[in-house]
């Protein structure tokens, strides 16, 4: 599937809520203990948490929920339409 412009995939008229997920590749670990190598990647969970909270202050989103698993991340977002309006006035 080819990438599409955001304006064709995000419609605040339909819904302000979006479920996003991201998965690591090549059996890499995002968080937790890799049972194959015994490496502990749990310290990354705090990195992910702090980055998500930082990004919500920059973008016009609210975090409804998120879950960081061993090899993927789920996040439920709500687009803050009022903030989008104010940001578009600045640009």
Phi, psi and omega per residue, in radians:
X1 nan 2.350 3.134
X2 -1.441 2.641 3.090
X3 -1.141 2.524 3.122
X4 -2.124 2.663 3.095
X5 -1.077 2.520 -3.108
X6 -0.969 -0.617 -3.106
X7 -1.117 -0.315 3.100
X8 -1.664 -0.173 -3.126
X9 -1.939 -0.415 -3.141
X10 -1.903 2.111 3.126
X11 -2.264 1.818 3.136
X12 -1.196 -0.327 3.047
X13 -1.194 -0.573 3.134
X14 -1.428 -0.855 3.140
X15 -2.887 2.525 3.032
X16 -1.587 -0.050 -3.058
X17 -1.752 2.405 -3.135
X18 -2.455 2.413 3.077
X19 -1.809 2.085 -3.138
X20 -2.050 2.524 3.048
X21 -2.462 2.642 3.138
X22 -2.440 2.346 -3.082
X23 -2.122 2.503 3.080
X24 -1.355 2.929 -3.095
X25 -2.021 2.895 3.047
X26 0.971 0.668 3.106
X27 1.023 0.425 3.105
X28 -1.239 2.837 3.119
X29 -1.904 2.361 3.040
X30 -1.553 -0.907 -3.131
X31 -2.451 2.768 3.067
X32 1.665 -2.933 -3.093
X33 -1.849 2.198 3.101
X34 -1.328 2.000 -3.075
X35 -1.192 -0.395 -3.141
X36 -1.331 -0.816 -3.071
X37 -1.755 -0.314 -3.079
X38 1.399 0.011 3.124
X39 -1.181 2.448 3.121
X40 -1.805 2.079 -3.135
X41 -1.962 0.357 -3.082
X42 -1.108 -0.477 3.132
X43 -1.070 -0.401 3.138
X44 -1.208 -0.434 -3.127
X45 -1.017 -0.745 3.115
X46 -1.145 -0.651 3.083
X47 -1.044 -0.833 -3.112
X48 -1.104 -0.817 3.129
X49 -0.995 -0.872 -3.088
X50 -1.170 -0.621 3.135
X51 -1.186 -0.727 3.107
X52 -1.050 -0.807 -3.136
X53 -1.153 -0.590 3.085
X54 -1.191 -0.770 -3.095
X55 -1.143 -0.529 3.128
X56 -1.169 -0.441 3.101
X57 -1.369 -0.344 -3.101
X58 -1.608 -0.723 -3.067
X59 -1.741 2.924 -3.107
X60 -1.517 0.997 -3.123
X61 -2.302 2.743 2.970
X62 -2.098 2.476 3.124
X63 -1.591 2.038 3.101
X64 -1.479 -0.763 3.135
X65 -2.910 2.693 3.008
X66 -2.682 2.718 3.131
X67 -2.505 2.168 3.066
X68 -1.763 2.004 3.137
X69 -1.686 -3.082 -3.095
X70 -1.118 -0.574 -3.110
X71 -2.362 0.245 3.066
X72 -2.760 2.916 -3.089
X73 -2.314 2.315 3.017
X74 -1.980 2.452 3.088
X75 -2.544 2.320 3.064
X76 -1.814 2.152 -3.084
X77 -2.056 2.653 2.977
X78 -2.162 2.182 3.096
X79 -1.351 2.209 3.137
X80 -1.511 1.690 -3.040
X81 -1.049 -0.639 3.119
X82 -1.097 -0.718 3.135
X83 -1.225 -0.621 3.088
X84 -1.050 -0.772 3.120
X85 -1.026 -0.838 -3.108
X86 -1.167 -0.598 3.097
X87 -1.228 -0.655 -3.136
X88 -1.215 -0.447 3.071
X89 -1.199 -0.550 -3.120
X90 -1.298 -0.653 -3.044
X91 -1.354 nan nan
